[in-house]
């Protein structure tokens, strides 16, 4: 089943792929790109663009910079998560700091969650 998306977000998603943060690039090039279960980068879902999406496991992985810890952004992220959960998607959030300092643990958590969610 295909998830709904706003086709007008596609150019923005492509731009975000080209302008990925160092932490997004690290996770993509050093783990998710070669992961045995396919992930997509900057995937449009509903009215949002998520950092990484695994369709087989219905899993979103978000990498949060410091702006995500402002009250307004936290409220927006909570709303996004609720919408995604309505589609049966689980959302994992990691901070830039976690990617920088605990990369192997982040990868283990993603791997564990994918395996738990696979049918």
C-alpha positions as a Python dict, from the first residue, in 0.01 Angstrom:
ca = {
    (1, 'X'): (0, 0, 0),
    (2, 'X'): (132, 339, -101),
    (3, 'X'): (128, 620, 153),
    (4, 'X'): (-35, 951, 61),
    (5, 'X'): (194, 1243, -12),
    (6, 'X'): (182, 1595, -145),
    (7, 'X'): (352, 1585, -488),
    (8, 'X'): (445, 1951, -446),
    (9, 'X'): (692, 1840, -176),
    (10, 'X'): (904, 1633, -418),
    (11, 'X'): (1130, 1921, -536),
    (12, 'X'): (1189, 2022, -171),
    (13, 'X'): (1272, 1661, -78),
    (14, 'X'): (1526, 1645, -362),
    (15, 'X'): (1678, 1971, -240),
    (16, 'X'): (1701, 1837, 115),
    (17, 'X'): (1884, 1527, -12),
    (18, 'X'): (2145, 1751, -174),
    (19, 'X'): (2175, 1971, 136),
    (20, 'X'): (2183, 1694, 397),
    (21, 'X'): (2342, 1765, 733),
    (22, 'X'): (2672, 1594, 820),
    (23, 'X'): (2483, 1368, 1062),
    (24, 'X'): (2226, 1268, 797),
    (25, 'X'): (2506, 1193, 552),
    (26, 'X'): (2694, 990, 814),
    (27, 'X'): (2388, 777, 891),
    (28, 'X'): (2305, 735, 522),
    (29, 'X'): (2649, 662, 377),
    (30, 'X'): (2788, 468, 672),
    (31, 'X'): (2483, 257, 759),
    (32, 'X'): (2143, 292, 591),
    (33, 'X'): (2248, 301, 226),
    (34, 'X'): (2388, -53, 245),
    (35, 'X'): (2142, -181, 505),
    (36, 'X'): (1981, -508, 384),
    (37, 'X'): (1629, -366, 415),
    (38, 'X'): (1572, -65, 189),
    (39, 'X'): (1555, 286, 332),
    (40, 'X'): (1469, 603, 141),
    (41, 'X'): (1606, 951, 216),
    (42, 'X'): (1390, 1261, 249),
    (43, 'X'): (1066, 1077, 176),
    (44, 'X'): (741, 1270, 134),
    (45, 'X'): (463, 1119, 347),
    (46, 'X'): (129, 1296, 386),
    (47, 'X'): (216, 1667, 423),
    (48, 'X'): (566, 1602, 560),
    (49, 'X'): (915, 1510, 449),
    (50, 'X'): (1084, 1259, 678),
    (51, 'X'): (1460, 1211, 697),
    (52, 'X'): (1464, 833, 637),
    (53, 'X'): (1184, 585, 571),
    (54, 'X'): (1181, 205, 560),
    (55, 'X'): (861, 87, 393),
    (56, 'X'): (906, -281, 484),
    (57, 'X'): (924, -200, 856),
    (58, 'X'): (702, 111, 840),
    (59, 'X'): (975, 298, 1023),
    (60, 'X'): (1078, 664, 1008),
    (61, 'X'): (1416, 774, 1141),
    (62, 'X'): (1452, 1144, 1219),
    (63, 'X'): (1778, 1322, 1296),
    (64, 'X'): (1710, 1630, 1506),
    (65, 'X'): (1924, 1941, 1519),
    (66, 'X'): (1910, 2190, 1805),
    (67, 'X'): (1607, 2373, 1659),
    (68, 'X'): (1395, 2065, 1738),
    (69, 'X'): (1430, 2137, 2110),
    (70, 'X'): (1243, 2469, 2091),
    (71, 'X'): (885, 2443, 2229),
    (72, 'X'): (725, 2533, 1895),
    (73, 'X'): (929, 2271, 1710),
    (74, 'X'): (860, 2007, 1974),
    (75, 'X'): (486, 2066, 1932),
    (76, 'X'): (520, 2040, 1553),
    (77, 'X'): (724, 1719, 1582),
    (78, 'X'): (464, 1568, 1816),
    (79, 'X'): (189, 1651, 1565),
    (80, 'X'): (392, 1497, 1281),
    (81, 'X'): (453, 1183, 1484),
    (82, 'X'): (81, 1142, 1560),
    (83, 'X'): (-7, 1174, 1189),
    (84, 'X'): (259, 920, 1090),
    (85, 'X'): (147, 679, 1363),
    (86, 'X'): (-203, 680, 1208),
    (87, 'X'): (-43, 507, 908),
    (88, 'X'): (111, 244, 1136),
    (89, 'X'): (454, 406, 1116),
    (90, 'X'): (690, 409, 1414),
    (91, 'X'): (915, 714, 1448),
    (92, 'X'): (1265, 693, 1594),
    (93, 'X'): (1428, 1027, 1678),
    (94, 'X'): (1798, 1081, 1735),
    (95, 'X'): (1982, 1404, 1804),
    (96, 'X'): (2283, 1521, 1607),
    (97, 'X'): (2480, 1467, 1927),
    (98, 'X'): (2372, 1102, 1946),
    (99, 'X'): (2484, 1048, 1586),
    (100, 'X'): (2818, 1213, 1660),
    (101, 'X'): (2890, 1040, 1992),
    (102, 'X'): (2697, 711, 1986),
    (103, 'X'): (2680, 616, 1620),
    (104, 'X'): (2710, 239, 1670),
    (105, 'X'): (2439, 243, 1937),
    (106, 'X'): (2209, 443, 1706),
    (107, 'X'): (2267, 187, 1429),
    (108, 'X'): (2196, -99, 1670),
    (109, 'X'): (1869, 64, 1777),
    (110, 'X'): (1760, 110, 1415),
    (111, 'X'): (1854, -250, 1332),
    (112, 'X'): (1668, -382, 1637),
    (113, 'X'): (1357, -179, 1553),
    (114, 'X'): (1355, -284, 1187),
    (115, 'X'): (1384, -652, 1281),
    (116, 'X'): (1110, -616, 1544),
    (117, 'X'): (873, -452, 1297),
    (118, 'X'): (926, -675, 995),
    (119, 'X'): (626, -898, 927),
}
